Amino acid sequence: MKKIAVPVQGNNVSAHFGHAPHFKIFSVENNSINKEEVLENPGHQPGLLPKLLNEAGADVIIASGMGQKAITLFKNNEIQVVCGASGEAKTAVENYLRDQLDTSENACSHEDHSH
């Protein structure tokens, strides 16, 4: 089973993953979502979210954008980073599973932004 985390504002992918009020964790089996959980964001502190999501079992994080430091921290926690997502979170995960997620632009690609 794979777990995919998405930072959300309501049901949509949050524009800023570190300040998203919640993360939806989608459990995926046989390329299909079979469970959704909501995890509250405990606060924006460098290095906290990658560790928290790793402990929740996340294998992938789908986000709108993310700075390079955060990407490195997620990779160090064995979580694949997919940036450039927008819209409804569940739809983004479904599109990712079908290899149809538009990830053309990391909404936070500047190097000096600390996440």
MMTF fields as JSON, N, C-alpha, C and O atoms, coordinates in Angstrom:
{
  "mmtfVersion": "1.0.0",
  "mmtfProducer": "UNKNOWN",
  "numBonds": 459,
  "numAtoms": 460,
  "numGroups": 115,
  "numChains": 1,
  "numModels": 1,
  "chainsPerModel": [1],
  "groupsPerChain": [115],
  "chainIdList": ["A"],
  "bondAtomList": [4, 2, 8, 6, 12, 10, 16, 14, 20, 18, 24, 22, 28, 26, 32, 30, 36, 34, 40, 38, 44, 42, 48, 46, 52, 50, 56, 54, 60, 58, 64, 62, 68, 66, 72, 70, 76, 74, 80, 78, 84, 82, 88, 86, 92, 90, 96, 94, 100, 98, 104, 102, 108, 106, 112, 110, 116, 114, 120, 118, 124, 122, 128, 126, 132, 130, 136, 134, 140, 138, 144, 142, 148, 146, 152, 150, 156, 154, 160, 158, 164, 162, 168, 166, 172, 170, 176, 174, 180, 178, 184, 182, 188, 186, 192, 190, 196, 194, 200, 198, 204, 202, 208, 206, 212, 210, 216, 214, 220, 218, 224, 222, 228, 226, 232, 230, 236, 234, 240, 238, 244, 242, 248, 246, 252, 250, 256, 254, 260, 258, 264, 262, 268, 266, 272, 270, 276, 274, 280, 278, 284, 282, 288, 286, 292, 290, 296, 294, 300, 298, 304, 302, 308, 306, 312, 310, 316, 314, 320, 318, 324, 322, 328, 326, 332, 330, 336, 334, 340, 338, 344, 342, 348, 346, 352, 350, 356, 354, 360, 358, 364, 362, 368, 366, 372, 370, 376, 374, 380, 378, 384, 382, 388, 386, 392, 390, 396, 394, 400, 398, 404, 402, 408, 406, 412, 410, 416, 414, 420, 418, 424, 422, 428, 426, 432, 430, 436, 434, 440, 438, 444, 442, 448, 446, 452, 450, 456, 454],
  "bondOrderList": [1, 1, 1, 1, 1, 1, 1, 1, 1, 1, 1, 1, 1, 1, 1, 1, 1, 1, 1, 1, 1, 1, 1, 1, 1, 1, 1, 1, 1, 1, 1, 1, 1, 1, 1, 1, 1, 1, 1, 1, 1, 1, 1, 1, 1, 1, 1, 1, 1, 1, 1, 1, 1, 1, 1, 1, 1, 1, 1, 1, 1, 1, 1, 1, 1, 1, 1, 1, 1, 1, 1, 1, 1, 1, 1, 1, 1, 1, 1, 1, 1, 1, 1, 1, 1, 1, 1, 1, 1, 1, 1, 1, 1, 1, 1, 1, 1, 1, 1, 1, 1, 1, 1, 1, 1, 1, 1, 1, 1, 1, 1, 1, 1, 1],
  "groupList": [{"groupName": "MET", "atomNameList": ["N", "CA", "C", "O"], "elementList": ["N", "C", "C", "O"], "formalChargeList": [0, 0, 0, 0], "bondAtomList": [1, 0, 2, 1, 3, 2], "bondOrderList": [1, 1, 2], "singleLetterCode": "M", "chemCompType": "L-PEPTIDE LINKING"}, {"groupName": "LYS", "atomNameList": ["N", "CA", "C", "O"], "elementList": ["N", "C", "C", "O"], "formalChargeList": [0, 0, 0, 0], "bondAtomList": [1, 0, 2, 1, 3, 2], "bondOrderList": [1, 1, 2], "singleLetterCode": "K", "chemCompType": "L-PEPTIDE LINKING"}, {"groupName": "ILE", "atomNameList": ["N", "CA", "C", "O"], "elementList": ["N", "C", "C", "O"], "formalChargeList": [0, 0, 0, 0], "bondAtomList": [1, 0, 2, 1, 3, 2], "bondOrderList": [1, 1, 2], "singleLetterCode": "I", "chemCompType": "L-PEPTIDE LINKING"}, {"groupName": "ALA", "atomNameList": ["N", "CA", "C", "O"], "elementList": ["N", "C", "C", "O"], "formalChargeList": [0, 0, 0, 0], "bondAtomList": [1, 0, 2, 1, 3, 2], "bondOrderList": [1, 1, 2], "singleLetterCode": "A", "chemCompType": "L-PEPTIDE LINKING"}, {"groupName": "VAL", "atomNameList": ["N", "CA", "C", "O"], "elementList": ["N", "C", "C", "O"], "formalChargeList": [0, 0, 0, 0], "bondAtomList": [1, 0, 2, 1, 3, 2], "bondOrderList": [1, 1, 2], "singleLetterCode": "V", "chemCompType": "L-PEPTIDE LINKING"}, {"groupName": "PRO", "atomNameList": ["N", "CA", "C", "O"], "elementList": ["N", "C", "C", "O"], "formalChargeList": [0, 0, 0, 0], "bondAtomList": [1, 0, 2, 1, 3, 2], "bondOrderList": [1, 1, 2], "singleLetterCode": "P", "chemCompType": "L-PEPTIDE LINKING"}, {"groupName": "GLN", "atomNameList": ["N", "CA", "C", "O"], "elementList": ["N", "C", "C", "O"], "formalChargeList": [0, 0, 0, 0], "bondAtomList": [1, 0, 2, 1, 3, 2], "bondOrderList": [1, 1, 2], "singleLetterCode": "Q", "chemCompType": "L-PEPTIDE LINKING"}, {"groupName": "GLY", "atomNameList": ["N", "CA", "C", "O"], "elementList": ["N", "C", "C", "O"], "formalChargeList": [0, 0, 0, 0], "bondAtomList": [1, 0, 2, 1, 3, 2], "bondOrderList": [1, 1, 2], "singleLetterCode": "G", "chemCompType": "PEPTIDE LINKING"}, {"groupName": "ASN", "atomNameList": ["N", "CA", "C", "O"], "elementList": ["N", "C", "C", "O"], "formalChargeList": [0, 0, 0, 0], "bondAtomList": [1, 0, 2, 1, 3, 2], "bondOrderList": [1, 1, 2], "singleLetterCode": "N", "chemCompType": "L-PEPTIDE LINKING"}, {"groupName": "SER", "atomNameList": ["N", "CA", "C", "O"], "elementList": ["N", "C", "C", "O"], "formalChargeList": [0, 0, 0, 0], "bondAtomList": [1, 0, 2, 1, 3, 2], "bondOrderList": [1, 1, 2], "singleLetterCode": "S", "chemCompType": "L-PEPTIDE LINKING"}, {"groupName": "HIS", "atomNameList": ["N", "CA", "C", "O"], "elementList": ["N", "C", "C", "O"], "formalChargeList": [0, 0, 0, 0], "bondAtomList": [1, 0, 2, 1, 3, 2], "bondOrderList": [1, 1, 2], "singleLetterCode": "H", "chemCompType": "L-PEPTIDE LINKING"}, {"groupName": "PHE", "atomNameList": ["N", "CA", "C", "O"], "elementList": ["N", "C", "C", "O"], "formalChargeList": [0, 0, 0, 0], "bondAtomList": [1, 0, 2, 1, 3, 2], "bondOrderList": [1, 1, 2], "singleLetterCode": "F", "chemCompType": "L-PEPTIDE LINKING"}, {"groupName": "GLU", "atomNameList": ["N", "CA", "C", "O"], "elementList": ["N", "C", "C", "O"], "formalChargeList": [0, 0, 0, 0], "bondAtomList": [1, 0, 2, 1, 3, 2], "bondOrderList": [1, 1, 2], "singleLetterCode": "E", "chemCompType": "L-PEPTIDE LINKING"}, {"groupName": "LEU", "atomNameList": ["N", "CA", "C", "O"], "elementList": ["N", "C", "C", "O"], "formalChargeList": [0, 0, 0, 0], "bondAtomList": [1, 0, 2, 1, 3, 2], "bondOrderList": [1, 1, 2], "singleLetterCode": "L", "chemCompType": "L-PEPTIDE LINKING"}, {"groupName": "ASP", "atomNameList": ["N", "CA", "C", "O"], "elementList": ["N", "C", "C", "O"], "formalChargeList": [0, 0, 0, 0], "bondAtomList": [1, 0, 2, 1, 3, 2], "bondOrderList": [1, 1, 2], "singleLetterCode": "D", "chemCompType": "L-PEPTIDE LINKING"}, {"groupName": "THR", "atomNameList": ["N", "CA", "C", "O"], "elementList": ["N", "C", "C", "O"], "formalChargeList": [0, 0, 0, 0], "bondAtomList": [1, 0, 2, 1, 3, 2], "bondOrderList": [1, 1, 2], "singleLetterCode": "T", "chemCompType": "L-PEPTIDE LINKING"}, {"groupName": "CYS", "atomNameList": ["N", "CA", "C", "O"], "elementList": ["N", "C", "C", "O"], "formalChargeList": [0, 0, 0, 0], "bondAtomList": [1, 0, 2, 1, 3, 2], "bondOrderList": [1, 1, 2], "singleLetterCode": "C", "chemCompType": "L-PEPTIDE LINKING"}, {"groupName": "TYR", "atomNameList": ["N", "CA", "C", "O"], "elementList": ["N", "C", "C", "O"], "formalChargeList": [0, 0, 0, 0], "bondAtomList": [1, 0, 2, 1, 3, 2], "bondOrderList": [1, 1, 2], "singleLetterCode": "Y", "chemCompType": "L-PEPTIDE LINKING"}, {"groupName": "ARG", "atomNameList": ["N", "CA", "C", "O"], "elementList": ["N", "C", "C", "O"], "formalChargeList": [0, 0, 0, 0], "bondAtomList": [1, 0, 2, 1, 3, 2], "bondOrderList": [1, 1, 2], "singleLetterCode": "R", "chemCompType": "L-PEPTIDE LINKING"}],
  "groupTypeList": [0, 1, 1, 2, 3, 4, 5, 4, 6, 7, 8, 8, 4, 9, 3, 10, 11, 7, 10, 3, 5, 10, 11, 1, 2, 11, 9, 4, 12, 8, 8, 9, 2, 8, 1, 12, 12, 4, 13, 12, 8, 5, 7, 10, 6, 5, 7, 13, 13, 5, 1, 13, 13, 8, 12, 3, 7, 3, 14, 4, 2, 2, 3, 9, 7, 0, 7, 6, 1, 3, 2, 15, 13, 11, 1, 8, 8, 12, 2, 6, 4, 4, 16, 7, 3, 9, 7, 12, 3, 1, 15, 3, 4, 12, 8, 17, 13, 18, 14, 6, 13, 14, 15, 9, 12, 8, 3, 16, 9, 10, 12, 14, 10, 9, 10],
  "groupIdList": [1, 2, 3, 4, 5, 6, 7, 8, 9, 10, 11, 12, 13, 14, 15, 16, 17, 18, 19, 20, 21, 22, 23, 24, 25, 26, 27, 28, 29, 30, 31, 32, 33, 34, 35, 36, 37, 38, 39, 40, 41, 42, 43, 44, 45, 46, 47, 48, 49, 50, 51, 52, 53, 54, 55, 56, 57, 58, 59, 60, 61, 62, 63, 64, 65, 66, 67, 68, 69, 70, 71, 72, 73, 74, 75, 76, 77, 78, 79, 80, 81, 82, 83, 84, 85, 86, 87, 88, 89, 90, 91, 92, 93, 94, 95, 96, 97, 98, 99, 100, 101, 102, 103, 104, 105, 106, 107, 108, 109, 110, 111, 112, 113, 114, 115],
  "secStructList": [7, 3, 3, 3, 3, 3, 3, 3, 3, 6, 6, 3, 3, 7, 1, 1, 4, 4, 4, 7, 1, 3, 3, 3, 3, 3, 3, 3, 3, 6, 6, 3, 3, 3, 3, 3, 3, 3, 3, 3, 7, 7, 7, 7, 7, 6, 6, 2, 2, 2, 2, 2, 2, 2, 2, 6, 6, 7, 1, 3, 3, 3, 3, 1, 7, 7, 7, 2, 2, 2, 2, 2, 2, 2, 2, 2, 6, 6, 7, 3, 3, 3, 3, 7, 7, 7, 1, 5, 2, 2, 2, 2, 2, 2, 2, 2, 2, 6, 6, 7, 7, 7, 7, 7, 7, 7, 6, 6, 7, 7, 6, 6, 7, 7, 7],
  "xCoordList": [0.838, 0.0, 0.886, 1.908, 0.47, 1.176, 0.333, -0.896, 1.0, 0.299, 0.808, 2.011, -0.151, 0.165, -0.383, -1.573, 0.499, 0.116, -0.078, 0.664, -1.092, -1.358, -1.686, -2.606, -0.939, -1.303, -2.574, -2.67, -3.557, -4.842, -5.325, -5.053, -6.043, -6.821, -8.236, -8.571, -9.072, -10.374, -10.141, -9.515, -10.643, -10.411, -9.392, -9.13, -8.816, -7.899, -6.437, -6.11, -5.58, -4.137, -3.771, -4.085, -3.113, -2.721, -1.585, -0.678, -1.651, -0.608, 0.726, 1.774, 0.713, 1.949, 1.907, 1.235, 2.624, 2.485, 2.757, 2.063, 3.742, 4.109, 3.082, 3.045, 2.237, 1.218, -0.179, -1.156, -0.287, -1.592, -2.132, -1.381, -3.405, -3.942, -3.977, -3.9, -4.095, -4.201, -3.458, -3.115, -3.23, -2.725, -3.717, -4.138, -4.086, -4.888, -3.911, -3.002, -4.112, -3.299, -4.202, -5.168, -3.875, -4.646, -3.927, -2.777, -4.612, -4.072, -4.474, -5.64, -3.484, -3.689, -3.302, -2.231, -4.189, -3.903, -4.409, -5.513, -3.606, -3.951, -4.3, -5.235, -3.523, -3.655, -5.01, -5.466, -5.647, -6.946, -6.972, -6.46, -7.57, -7.687, -8.698, -9.826, -8.292, -9.236, -9.489, -10.328, -8.763, -8.963, -8.386, -7.358, -9.062, -8.568, -8.525, -9.462, -7.435, -7.306, -6.901, -6.315, -7.214, -6.806, -5.866, -6.155, -4.736, -3.715, -3.552, -3.308, -3.685, -3.542, -2.078, -1.198, -1.827, -0.473, -0.11, -0.773, 0.93, 1.297, 2.026, 2.29, 2.351, 3.041, 4.183, 4.698, 4.568, 5.605, 6.966, 7.341, 7.689, 9.054, 9.897, 9.524, 11.032, 11.857, 12.183, 12.668, 11.903, 12.221, 11.129, 11.181, 10.136, 9.086, 8.127, 7.827, 7.648, 6.645, 7.165, 6.448, 8.387, 8.878, 8.918, 8.559, 9.35, 9.417, 8.011, 7.763, 7.096, 5.723, 5.048, 4.404, 5.198, 4.564, 5.222, 4.553, 6.52, 7.202, 6.633, 6.371, 6.444, 5.887, 4.443, 3.985, 3.721, 2.347, 2.334, 1.269, 3.516, 3.614, 3.596, 3.505, 3.681, 3.628, 4.833, 5.972, 4.559, 5.598, 5.821, 6.901, 4.774, 4.772, 4.089, 3.134, 4.578, 3.848, 3.601, 4.519, 2.347, 1.963, 1.658, 0.801, 2.354, 2.204, 2.138, 2.453, 1.724, 1.729, 3.172, 3.622, 3.871, 5.257, 6.022, 5.441, 7.338, 8.183, 9.591, 10.083, 10.237, 11.619, 12.583, 12.235, 13.782, 14.767, 15.15, 15.366, 15.237, 15.577, 14.524, 14.852, 13.261, 12.177, 12.19, 11.983, 12.43, 12.506, 13.58, 13.363, 14.73, 15.83, 15.428, 15.723, 14.753, 14.325, 13.33, 13.4, 12.404, 11.459, 12.19, 11.915, 13.11, 13.858, 14.681, 14.818, 15.234, 15.987, 15.088, 15.57, 13.792, 12.812, 12.123, 11.075, 12.733, 12.264, 10.848, 10.055, 10.539, 9.248, 9.496, 10.217, 8.892, 9.011, 8.224, 7.103, 8.808, 8.173, 7.676, 8.413, 6.391, 5.788, 5.221, 4.291, 5.765, 5.317, 4.585, 4.711, 3.824, 3.119, 1.635, 0.937, 1.134, -0.279, -1.155, -0.705, -2.397, -3.377, -4.755, -4.907, -5.755, -7.12, -7.464, -6.827, -8.476, -8.982, -7.962, -7.427, -7.692, -6.636, -6.865, -5.946, -8.086, -8.364, -8.179, -7.647, -8.615, -8.433, -6.947, -6.527, -6.152, -4.704, -4.091, -3.241, -4.514, -3.991, -4.434, -3.634, -5.694, -6.185, -5.423, -5.066, -5.177, -4.4, -2.967, -2.404, -2.376, -1.024, -1.001, -0.089, -1.983, -2.034, -2.189, -1.765, -2.802, -2.964, -1.833, -1.896, -0.799, 0.299, -0.205, 0.31, -1.23, -1.813, -1.791, -2.469, -1.026, -0.96, -0.069, 1.074, -0.597, 0.189, 1.139, 0.713, 2.411, 3.436, 4.434, 5.639, 3.922, 4.805, 5.528, 6.571, 5.001, 5.644, 5.616, 4.558, 6.784, 6.882, 6.526, 7.262, 5.417, 4.943, 5.869, 5.679, 6.843, 7.789, 9.187, 9.789, 9.687, 10.964, 12.155, 13.285, 11.932, 13.079, 13.876, 13.315, 15.187, 16.098, 16.185, 16.429, 15.993, 16.251, 15.036, 15.124, 13.928, 12.734, 12.847, 12.979, 12.797, 12.942, 11.561, 10.665, 11.411, 10.147, 10.407, 9.495],
  "yCoordList": [-1.176, 0.0, 1.243, 1.301, 2.222, 3.498, 4.55, 4.488, 5.524, 6.65, 7.94, 8.182, 8.761, 10.026, 11.164, 11.202, 12.086, 13.24, 14.458, 14.671, 15.255, 16.496, 17.579, 17.408, 18.704, 19.814, 20.46, 20.761, 20.672, 21.172, 22.408, 22.607, 23.208, 24.338, 23.999, 24.129, 23.569, 23.014, 21.677, 20.784, 21.541, 20.31, 20.506, 19.582, 21.698, 22.016, 21.96, 22.146, 21.7, 21.717, 23.115, 24.104, 23.197, 24.488, 25.103, 24.405, 26.412, 27.115, 27.106, 27.244, 26.947, 26.95, 25.769, 25.821, 24.71, 23.453, 23.594, 22.971, 24.392, 24.506, 25.203, 25.006, 26.024, 26.754, 26.191, 26.774, 25.073, 24.437, 24.003, 23.463, 24.229, 23.833, 22.318, 21.835, 21.576, 20.12, 19.443, 20.067, 18.166, 17.305, 16.175, 15.563, 15.903, 14.71, 13.602, 13.789, 12.457, 11.279, 10.282, 9.775, 10.011, 9.084, 7.736, 7.645, 6.697, 5.342, 4.771, 4.82, 4.227, 3.746, 2.28, 1.871, 1.51, 0.103, -0.239, 0.152, -0.964, -1.304, -0.059, -0.061, 1.011, 2.274, 2.955, 3.716, 2.676, 3.248, 3.707, 3.018, 4.869, 5.395, 4.552, 4.365, 4.04, 3.258, 3.856, 3.355, 4.936, 5.554, 6.961, 7.216, 7.879, 9.246, 9.549, 9.245, 10.147, 10.59, 12.056, 12.533, 12.762, 14.156, 14.267, 13.791, 14.907, 15.113, 16.613, 17.345, 17.067, 18.496, 18.899, 18.174, 20.061, 20.604, 21.143, 22.055, 20.597, 21.034, 22.377, 22.913, 22.917, 24.201, 24.162, 23.096, 25.317, 25.441, 25.588, 26.668, 24.492, 24.492, 23.675, 22.551, 24.208, 23.468, 22.053, 21.858, 21.085, 19.692, 18.932, 17.703, 19.614, 18.945, 18.158, 17.0, 18.773, 18.118, 16.875, 15.875, 16.889, 15.65, 14.486, 13.359, 14.761, 13.708, 13.236, 12.035, 14.182, 13.852, 13.004, 12.001, 13.41, 12.668, 11.306, 10.344, 11.226, 9.929, 8.997, 7.825, 9.512, 8.705, 8.294, 7.258, 9.103, 8.762, 7.752, 7.291, 7.407, 6.396, 6.927, 6.149, 8.26, 8.83, 8.417, 8.439, 8.042, 7.699, 8.832, 8.97, 9.65, 10.716, 11.932, 11.792, 13.13, 14.348, 15.078, 15.299, 15.444, 16.219, 17.623, 17.805, 18.614, 19.986, 20.957, 20.611, 22.169, 23.227, 23.649, 23.707, 23.936, 24.354, 24.086, 23.879, 24.093, 23.779, 24.259, 24.12, 24.822, 25.258, 24.078, 22.976, 24.313, 23.244, 22.618, 21.409, 23.419, 22.865, 21.864, 20.794, 22.217, 21.32, 20.049, 18.953, 20.19, 19.018, 18.062, 16.852, 18.602, 17.775, 17.074, 15.894, 17.798, 17.192, 16.062, 15.031, 16.246, 15.168, 13.969, 12.83, 14.21, 13.103, 12.371, 11.149, 13.109, 12.491, 11.625, 10.722, 11.898, 11.098, 10.078, 9.531, 9.832, 8.822, 9.093, 8.168, 10.378, 10.772, 11.445, 12.439, 10.892, 11.46, 12.764, 12.837, 13.792, 15.101, 15.329, 15.154, 15.727, 16.065, 17.471, 17.679, 18.434, 19.826, 20.248, 19.621, 21.319, 21.892, 21.588, 21.955, 20.918, 20.542, 21.711, 22.62, 21.67, 22.662, 22.023, 20.911, 22.742, 22.25, 21.332, 21.362, 20.519, 19.63, 18.526, 17.919, 18.266, 17.34, 15.915, 15.284, 15.412, 14.032, 13.891, 12.886, 14.889, 14.863, 14.875, 14.185, 15.655, 15.683, 14.302, 13.866, 13.619, 12.267, 11.3, 10.497, 11.371, 10.488, 10.733, 9.787, 11.998, 12.307, 11.806, 11.311, 11.924, 11.406, 9.893, 9.377, 9.208, 7.75, 7.328, 6.239, 8.202, 7.918, 8.535, 8.528, 9.069, 9.766, 10.924, 11.181, 11.631, 12.753, 14.045, 15.007, 14.082, 15.285, 16.313, 16.02, 17.525, 18.61, 19.139, 19.782, 18.869, 19.294, 20.195, 20.116, 21.047, 21.857, 22.952, 23.421, 23.376, 24.495, 24.323, 24.087, 24.441, 24.463, 25.884, 26.822, 26.049, 27.384, 28.079, 29.261, 27.387, 27.993, 27.526, 26.726, 28.018, 27.504, 28.361, 28.027, 29.465, 30.292, 29.654, 29.115, 29.727, 29.0, 29.558, 28.797, 30.86, 31.444, 31.448, 31.957, 30.905, 30.876, 29.707, 28.561, 29.975, 28.889, 28.327, 29.061, 27.042, 26.358, 25.438, 24.749],
  "zCoordList": [0.0, 0.0, 0.0, 0.684, -0.777, -0.873, -0.171, -0.196, 0.462, 1.075, 0.448, 0.355, 0.022, -0.633, 0.225, 0.54, 0.597, 1.411, 0.519, -0.44, 0.855, 0.124, 1.153, 1.952, 1.145, 2.022, 1.486, 0.296, 2.375, 1.895, 2.649, 3.833, 1.907, 2.422, 2.001, 0.823, 2.923, 2.558, 1.876, 2.446, 0.657, -0.111, -1.22, -1.99, -1.309, -2.4, -1.962, -0.79, -2.93, -2.682, -2.201, -2.863, -1.062, -0.497, -1.306, -1.76, -1.476, -2.225, -1.484, -2.115, -0.174, 0.614, 1.573, 2.603, 1.233, 1.973, 3.464, 4.268, 3.857, 5.266, 6.12, 7.335, 5.5, 6.245, 6.034, 6.504, 5.338, 5.142, 6.504, 7.317, 6.763, 8.069, 8.276, 9.406, 7.175, 7.272, 6.12, 5.116, 6.303, 5.24, 5.085, 6.066, 3.849, 3.582, 3.228, 2.42, 3.84, 3.554, 2.835, 3.405, 1.581, 0.763, 0.735, 0.305, 1.196, 1.103, -0.247, -0.638, -0.953, -2.315, -2.405, -1.956, -2.989, -3.234, -4.628, -5.006, -5.388, -6.77, -7.58, -8.38, -7.353, -8.081, -7.875, -8.729, -6.736, -6.432, -4.975, -4.093, -4.727, -3.36, -2.6, -3.056, -1.433, -0.646, 0.735, 1.483, 1.081, 2.391, 2.377, 1.749, 3.081, 3.265, 4.757, 5.495, 5.183, 6.566, 6.547, 5.575, 7.614, 7.743, 8.93, 10.028, 8.679, 9.704, 9.898, 8.939, 11.131, 11.404, 11.328, 11.792, 10.74, 10.668, 12.052, 12.546, 12.684, 14.03, 14.055, 15.132, 12.903, 12.849, 11.866, 11.527, 11.418, 10.391, 11.057, 11.514, 11.101, 11.619, 10.662, 10.33, 10.205, 9.252, 9.748, 10.863, 8.89, 9.197, 9.917, 9.964, 10.483, 11.244, 10.353, 10.642, 9.279, 8.433, 7.72, 7.668, 7.163, 6.552, 7.546, 7.203, 8.761, 9.779, 10.158, 10.259, 10.365, 10.733, 9.656, 9.963, 8.395, 7.306, 7.092, 6.715, 7.33, 7.274, 8.34, 8.067, 9.546, 10.631, 10.337, 10.818, 9.544, 9.143, 7.998, 7.586, 7.485, 6.437, 5.018, 4.068, 4.857, 3.507, 2.668, 3.135, 1.428, 0.457, -0.529, -1.103, -0.721, -1.721, -1.11, -0.347, -1.446, -1.139, -2.455, -3.245, -2.668, -3.843, -3.344, -2.479, -3.884, -3.414, -4.583, -5.722, -4.279, -5.277, -5.541, -6.685, -4.47, -4.596, -3.322, -2.257, -3.45, -2.311, -2.602, -3.722, -1.598, -1.743, -1.762, -1.339, -2.248, -2.393, -1.055, -0.981, -0.002, 1.319, 1.774, 2.286, 1.585, 1.974, 1.125, 1.645, -0.162, -1.047, -0.547, -0.487, -0.193, 0.318, 1.617, 1.802, 2.517, 3.776, 3.55, 4.22, 2.611, 2.303, 1.719, 2.098, 0.808, 0.21, 1.258, 1.197, 2.223, 3.316, 4.197, 4.881, 4.183, 4.922, 4.02, 4.364, 2.853, 1.903, 1.401, 1.22, 1.179, 0.627, -0.717, -0.804, -1.76, -3.103, -3.16, -2.656, -3.77, -3.87, -5.299, -6.269, -5.399, -6.679, -6.528, -5.749, -7.258, -7.175, -8.444, -9.495, -8.317, -9.453, -9.461, -10.405, -8.419, -8.38, -7.948, -7.25, -8.369, -7.943, -8.031, -8.538, -7.531, -7.597, -6.446, -5.393, -6.659, -5.619, -5.334, -6.262, -4.051, -3.639, -4.147, -4.668, -3.995, -4.424, -5.931, -6.401, -6.684, -8.135, -8.491, -9.419, -7.756, -8.003, -7.776, -8.552, -6.728, -6.451, -7.545, -8.025, -7.938, -9.004, -10.304, -11.006, -10.62, -11.827, -11.705, -12.681, -10.534, -10.298, -10.54, -11.185, -10.032, -10.188, -11.651, -12.038, -12.464, -13.895, -14.732, -15.961, -14.063, -14.745, -15.59, -16.678, -15.075, -15.805, -14.998, -15.359, -13.916, -13.086, -13.755, -14.106, -13.933, -14.524, -13.461, -12.502, -13.633, -12.678, -13.375, -13.135, -14.235, -15.069, -14.316, -14.771, -13.168, -12.491, -10.983, -10.399, -10.35, -8.902, -8.477, -8.784, -7.782, -7.414, -6.422, -6.133, -5.908, -4.98, -5.341, -4.626, -6.43, -6.939, -6.555, -6.909, -5.835, -5.493, -4.367, -3.414, -4.498, -3.611, -2.197, -1.26, -2.012, -0.704, 0.221, 1.338, -0.207, 0.617, 1.594, 1.167, 2.871, 3.834, 4.182, 4.599, 4.007, 4.327, 5.496, 5.954]
}
